Amino acid sequence: MLYLIKLFPEITIKSRPVRRRFIRQLRKNLREVLKELDDSISVIGEWDVLEIQTSCENPAMLAAINDRIASTPGIANILQADKHPLPSIEEIFHLTRDVYEEKITGKTFAVRCKRTGKHPFKSIDIEQYVGGGLKQNCNTAGVKLKNPDVSVFLEIRDDFLYIIKRQISGLGGFPLGCQDAVLSLVSGGFDSTVSSFLCIKRGLQTHYCFFNLGGKAHELAVKEVALFLWIKYHSSHRVKFVSVPFEGIVEEILNKIDDSQMGVILKRMMLRAAEAIAKRMNINGLVTGESIAQVSSQTLMNLAVIDSVTETMVLRPLCTSDKQEIIDIAREIGAEDFSKNIPEYCAVISKNPTTKAKLEKIENEENRFDFEKLQAAIDSARYQLITEVVDDFNNSSSEVAIEKEVSSGSIVIDIRHPDDLEITPLQIAGAEILNIPFYQLRTNFSNLNKDAHYLLYCDKGMMSRLHAAHLQDEGFSNIGVLDLRSSS
């Protein structure tokens, strides 16, 4: 299978050196995310278009490759194509008919030809000749240049003909690795999840900083979100997940700070901690999910007071987005179902929050705060590679059993996202398989047969290990992980 990768338009207007750097990075990123599916895959191209060539013919694996490419930042469109040395115009018609005859039977169509290079013919010559041939030799409903049922896409690039069989929309944005790193303050809800995604899409290497206000269950839920985003959209790069114990900070605020000022002061404490962590990681930008006036702490006056506590740049990708727009993006990227079930712990700290915070009053309130507790929280922060977040849930007395095949009597629980289930359904001969997405597993597992043995499955094995370790930590011993990667 051959893929033509069309660059995000903003890449093509960069200067020549910058454009070449972006394209080199995109090639590198594509090889990194696709090698797991096909270690012999080829990614070439220097300027206008990249070509990805795979010898894989398995439909499920090709669907997975399509999804990986479509989730890689920097790509406008993906074209599945047949490539031929440039033949005569008559042969172009025959090759096109072989691909499109069935697709245009009984339908209106139009031929669209793009051409690059010097040739003795124009694009319109190809369109007219091929279109006329298809109309005369195929059982179509005729040519329709405006809004046809089927568009027949051809590209001629110098000495080669490409017959486009399918078009897939890309993610857009810039390739990861072309911009600096940022530290995203994540709570797992819609806003921080979507703001993190938008930074990834823009080519920012996005690390995660989580302030734990709700215990291990909250931490697990946020790690789910971070793992999902990393696996889906930026697994070409190593990123870190930083967990900061903030329960003591909340307790200090509740005990010493006036009710109306609690929300603003909590956000200021988070920014102070995030700034310190970012400096340790040599990161110069923080990201939050705040949207103007969505909640009381996010008025312009309050945000100005919150930002005054740090000299580090704070990015707010959602600052002018409304809630429904944010939810719509979460749905598009596959994050809606688990983000909607995560409570916003920091939103319930104050009963009568101020919408017009005054810096002098805030600073007076903070004079009663014990900043040694904030420093202790910063010093206790846990830094992990995103691939190692399961470690916090490992039971010290036992390890999660990793099994390479389904033993007799075991039941497999496929915990992948429904989108992944649709692309590559799990099929294991003789095995009973339950489909329970990872974001529903915590609530559903206790209702399953307690006498059965369950094996959790996901593509990379990370989400399954994370949940198996958590369930073991909760006292369930009838759990293991199914890892099929080395036995495939």
Secondary structure, 3 states (H helix, E strand, C coil): CEEEEEECHHHHCCCHHHHHHHHHHHHHHHHHHHCCCCCCCEEECCCCEEEEECCCCCHHHHHHHHHHHHCCCCEEEEEEEEEEECCCHHHHHHHHHHHHHHHHCCCEEEEEEEEECCCCCCHHHHHHHHHHHHHHHCCCCEECCCCCCEEEEEEEECCEEEEEEEEEEEEECCCCCCCCEEEEEECCCHHHHHHHHHHHHCCCEEEEEEEECCHHHHHHHHHHHHHHHHHHHCCCCCCEEEEEECHHHHHHHHHHCCHHHHHHHHHHHHHHHHHHHHHHCCCCEEECCCCCCCCHHHCHHHHHHHHCCCCCEEECCCCCCCHHHHHHHHHHHCCHHHHCCCCCHHHHCCCCCCCCCCHHHHHHHHCCCCHHHHHHHHHCCEEEEHHHHHHHHCCCCCCCCEECCCCCCEEEEECCCHHHHHHCCCCCCCCEEEECCHHHHHHHHHHCCCCCEEEEECCCCHHHHHHHHHHHHCCCCCEEEECCHHHC
